[in-house]
């Protein structure tokens, strides 16, 4: 049977971690617009590179099939719709899709409350600054840890 361990964390250390995380969130918020613009440029380049890679494969008619398990499959829907399905392993040199940056301070639910991570950290920081204790328990640190 496991035994519980009682741990104490210095309050000053926890305050410093929270302040660093708030600064990190602020920096991410400031750079979010430029990161989003960079993503849009990368997405357009990805589309161009993808079209080039697929067109090279499409020039070889032996790679195309109507079979269900074919690496490159043609599906027709009536007279006016044709769909091409590619398995990524079938096309050599496919570019990697860029990842869209996440909003750094997006609000979410914490229990029944709707807050941003920065708001929650600021609330915890306010309480920690008011305390006269030099150490906090490990469970207190664990509660704040999900925001760090």
C-alpha positions, 0 to 999 in steps of 0.5 A: 500500500502506498503512503502519502507524502507531505510536501511543502513548497516555498511560497516565494518560489510559487509566486515567482513561477506564477509571475513568469507564467503570466509574463509568458502569456502576455508575450504570447498574446502580443505575438499571436497576431504575427504568429497567425499571419505567419501561419496564413502564409505557411498555409498558402505555401503548403497548398501550393507545394501540395498541388505540385506534389500531387500533380507530379503523381497524377502525371503517372496514370499507373498510380491511379485506381478505382479500387477501394484500397488503392493508394490513389483512388478515383471516386465518381459521383454521377456525371458531374463529380469526381473525387480523388483520395490520396493516402499520404504514404502513396505520394512521396515528398508531401509537405507537412501541414503547418500547425495553427497557433492556439489563442494563448489566453483563450477562456475556458471552463474551470469547474462551473466558472469561465475564465482565462488562464491568466485570470486564474493565475492572477487570482491565485497570485493575489491570494499567495501575496496576501498570505504570511505563510512561508510555505504552501502544501503540495496540494496547493501547488498541485492546484496551481500546477495545471495553469503553469 
